[in-house]
Amino acid sequence: MSEENVKNPMDLNGDGKVTFGEKVQYKAGQAADKAKDVYAKASEKVKDAYADAKEDFAEAKDKAKEVYAKASEKVKDAYADAKEDFVEAKDLAKSKIQELKDKKA
């Protein structure tokens, strides 16, 4: 069998020798490629997380609107009841005052 010349991937200029500078450039290129991959994966996760958060926010906003509407309705009902109770109490007080006036007379 004959030996094949296998090109070293770190021999960036193809001269058959791998210098320290070529090793550094090769490793820097690998690191940059790895960083791009990590960034791409992280970017996707961030996009997904943003979409989820946006959806959760919309749901929370809708729920808050519902709670506000229910609370607002209860406040309106409580106000109407209190107004009614006040009118009844006022009428009762007037009639008691009239009774007392009638007894004195």
C-alpha positions as CSV (number, residue, x, y, z in Angstrom):
1,M,0.0,0.0,0.0
2,S,1.1,3.5,-0.7
3,E,0.9,6.3,1.7
4,E,-1.5,9.0,0.7
5,N,-0.7,12.6,1.4
6,V,-3.4,13.7,3.7
7,K,-3.7,17.5,3.9
8,N,-3.7,18.8,7.4
9,P,-6.7,21.1,7.8
10,M,-4.5,23.5,9.9
11,D,-2.2,24.1,6.9
12,L,-4.2,27.1,5.8
13,N,-1.9,28.3,3.0
14,G,-1.3,24.7,1.6
15,D,2.5,24.8,1.8
16,G,2.8,21.5,3.7
17,K,3.9,23.2,6.9
18,V,1.7,24.1,9.8
19,T,2.9,27.2,11.6
20,F,1.9,28.5,15.0
21,G,0.0,31.3,13.3
22,E,-1.9,28.8,11.2
23,K,-2.8,26.8,14.3
24,V,-4.1,29.9,16.0
25,Q,-6.1,31.0,12.9
26,Y,-7.5,27.5,12.5
27,K,-8.6,27.3,16.2
28,A,-10.0,30.8,16.0
29,G,-12.0,29.8,12.9
30,Q,-13.4,26.7,14.7
31,A,-14.3,28.8,17.8
32,A,-16.1,31.3,15.5
33,D,-18.0,28.5,13.9
34,K,-18.9,27.1,17.3
35,A,-20.0,30.6,18.5
36,K,-22.2,31.0,15.4
37,D,-23.9,27.7,16.2
38,V,-24.4,28.6,19.8
39,Y,-25.7,32.0,18.8
40,A,-28.1,30.4,16.3
41,K,-29.4,28.0,18.9
42,A,-29.7,30.6,21.6
43,S,-31.4,33.0,19.2
44,E,-34.0,30.4,18.5
45,K,-34.6,29.8,22.1
46,V,-34.9,33.5,22.8
47,K,-37.4,33.9,20.0
48,D,-39.4,31.0,21.4
49,A,-39.2,32.4,24.9
50,Y,-40.3,35.8,23.6
51,A,-43.2,34.3,21.8
52,D,-44.3,32.4,24.9
53,A,-43.9,35.4,27.1
54,K,-45.9,37.6,24.6
55,E,-48.7,34.9,24.6
56,D,-48.6,34.7,28.4
57,F,-48.8,38.4,28.7
58,A,-51.8,38.6,26.3
59,E,-53.6,35.9,28.4
60,A,-52.8,37.7,31.6
61,K,-54.1,41.0,30.1
62,D,-57.3,39.3,29.1
63,K,-57.7,37.8,32.5
64,A,-57.1,41.1,34.2
65,K,-59.8,42.7,32.0
66,E,-62.2,40.0,33.0
67,V,-61.4,40.5,36.7
68,Y,-61.7,44.2,36.4
69,A,-65.1,43.9,34.7
70,K,-66.4,41.5,37.4
71,A,-65.0,43.8,40.2
72,S,-66.5,46.8,38.5
73,E,-69.9,45.1,38.3
74,K,-69.7,44.1,41.9
75,V,-68.8,47.7,42.9
76,K,-71.7,49.0,40.9
77,D,-74.1,46.5,42.5
78,A,-72.7,47.3,46.0
79,Y,-73.2,51.1,45.3
80,A,-76.8,50.5,44.2
81,D,-77.5,48.4,47.3
82,A,-76.0,51.0,49.6
83,K,-77.9,53.8,47.9
84,E,-81.1,51.8,48.3
85,D,-80.3,51.1,52.0
86,F,-79.6,54.7,52.5
87,V,-82.9,55.8,51.1
88,E,-84.7,53.2,53.3
89,A,-82.8,54.4,56.3
90,K,-83.6,58.1,55.5
91,D,-87.3,57.3,55.1
92,L,-87.3,55.3,58.3
93,A,-85.6,58.1,60.2
94,K,-88.1,60.7,58.8
95,S,-91.0,58.5,59.8
96,K,-89.6,58.0,63.4
97,I,-89.0,61.8,63.7
98,Q,-92.6,62.4,62.6
99,E,-93.8,59.9,65.1
100,L,-91.9,61.6,67.9
101,K,-93.3,65.0,66.8
102,D,-96.8,63.6,66.7
103,K,-96.4,62.2,70.2
104,K,-95.3,65.5,71.6
105,A,-98.1,67.4,70.0
